[in-house]
Amino acid sequence: MKDASFLKFTGRSSKAWKNRSARFPILGSVALVAGAAGILMAGTADQLDAETAARIEKAEKGPAVIDVSKYPAPVQESYKLFAQKCSQCHKLSRPINSDYALPDEWSRYVKRMMHKPDSNLDKDEAKQIYEFLSYDSSIRKKALVDEKLAKASPEEKAAAEKKIAELRAKFDK
Ligand code: HEC
């Protein structure tokens, strides 16, 4: 009887052991995946070079809103969309105080943000925000725009001036 219960015991224990070892590979791979994700996430953070990180930190310390009270009504509407969509992942002060100012810079940046996972931004919204940011920069960041245009090639300068003129004509009536 003793032997039998011993066998039964070993039997159960070896079954329990099997169950546990069967679960181990799963736990192991969960840990691996989590570890890899951790490395990947750290990787993305590390990819922000020191210069970019410093630029972003400086921007985020600046004003968190734009006074749009003197802008035309449609531009004020677009500001609401911008404020809602562009504060989902980081502070709105990041784009508000960034050193992007030319239409092409905003086009590139808004597209870049649109393609981030879960950006919750469609093409029409992205275009509206691009127009808002380019219009706003041409007024609020005029000195920066002029400084950038002075350094641009004649073609780039002409293209930027054309886009700004189009936006101003569209909204300033
Ligand atoms: C899905 C998340 C997400 C959304 C939505 C988002 N951003 Fe970003 N943004 C990021 C991340 C992540 C970074 C930092 C890394 C990078 O530049 O890709 C960033 C960085 C920035 C920067 C700083 C870049 C630099 O190099 O100085 C600006 C400006 C910016 N975003 C503007 C915007 C604007 C404008 C919108 C709305 C159209 C927006 N973001 C919406 C995730 C997002």
Residues whose N, C-alpha, C, O or C-beta is under 5 A from the ligand:
A	BS01	HEC	T52 R55 K85 C86 Q88 C89 R94 P95 S98 V110 M113 K116 P117 D118 S119 I129
